[in-house]
Amino acid sequence: MEQRKESTIINVRDLNLFYGEKQALFGVDLAIQKKEVTALIGPSGCGKSTFLRTLNRMNDLIDGVKITGDIVIDHENIYKSNDVIKLRTKVGMVFQKPNLFPMSIYDNVAYGPRMQGIKNKRELNIIVEDSLRSAAIWDEVKDRLKTSALGLSGGQQQRVCIARAIAMKPDIILMDEPTSALDPISTLKIEELITNMKENYTIVIVTHNMQQAARISDKTAFFLNGEVVEYDDTDNIFSIPQDQRTEDYVTGRFG
Ligand SMILES: Nc1ncnc2c1ncn2[C@@H]1O[C@H](COP(=O)(O)OP(=O)(O)OP(=O)(O)O)[C@@H](O)[C@H]1O
């Protein structure tokens, strides 16, 4: 098999995060590789979502949050730049529950590009179609683009959320437990989609589902009490973990 050349797209160094007095992340160092899927695993409350949100500065919206350390994305220190809009264009996000706007499928996907100033109808049509195709939902919705997105099933809505993220032409897509609210068939569809998406995107995904991490990710980071205990190729994390705490977690002994 052809050896994939690794190249770091997100470099996190000595990252600490405080919610007021309470420290939630402790000295996190992580180098996330381009066009790979990186899974963040660990027991509830260990800081996975907090960490994910630091990557596109979503924590900035929370009062009393203090962050130290560096996150460099594509050679730019994101906490030293003030262009959060540019950052969130480059680093898109998909949440646990589908959060489509109460408008048509078309308008949901076209929303971001329109906000960026694209008005040309033909251009928007192409972006909407390409994004829905890339999110593996085009065939299911192509005849009902002008109907409400909220009339779709949960699994379909989540794929439209992914299309909405893709429409912004990001490099990186963050996913916070994107399948936890979905049935097993919809979950498999999203997993297959994520696997295909890494040809074009870097994906960082929080998951509680160990099998999911093992199935879809290239690298896995195991978080515990706000620290990264172990970060390695997913195969290693699940077959020959170096730290006893990782082994206990992946074999289901706690969490
Ligand atoms: N807005 C907030 N204000 C104060 N503390 C918070 C806030 N959000 C999270 N925390 C705390 O930070 C710690 C890490 O939470 P976080 O949600 O990042 O963990 P998690 O690993 O994603 O958990 P889960 O798997 O349950 O979603 C927890 O102790 C949590 O209570």
The ligand as an ORCA input file, in Angstrom:
! r2SCAN-3c Opt
* xyz 0 1
  N     -19.214     26.592     29.769
  C     -18.605     25.969     30.785
  N     -18.433     26.593     31.963
  C     -17.821     25.979     32.999
  N     -17.301     24.728     32.949
  C     -17.469     24.053     31.798
  C     -18.113     24.625     30.650
  N     -18.102     23.712     29.660
  C     -17.479     22.621     30.160
  N     -17.097     22.807     31.423
  C     -16.363     21.867     32.305
  O     -15.131     21.539     31.693
  C     -14.846     20.157     31.832
  C     -14.679     19.524     30.466
  O     -15.944     19.518     29.800
  P     -16.132     19.036     28.297
  O     -17.557     19.272     27.929
  O     -15.092     19.648     27.459
  O     -15.843     17.495     28.436
  P     -16.160     16.299     27.432
  O     -15.038     15.361     27.546
  O     -16.483     16.839     26.087
  O     -17.458     15.683     28.085
  P     -18.693     14.897     27.391
  O     -18.070     13.677     26.810
  O     -19.588     14.602     28.540
  O     -19.283     15.825     26.383
  C     -16.003     19.564     32.641
  O     -15.621     19.527     33.986
  C     -17.114     20.550     32.416
  O     -17.992     20.568     33.530
*
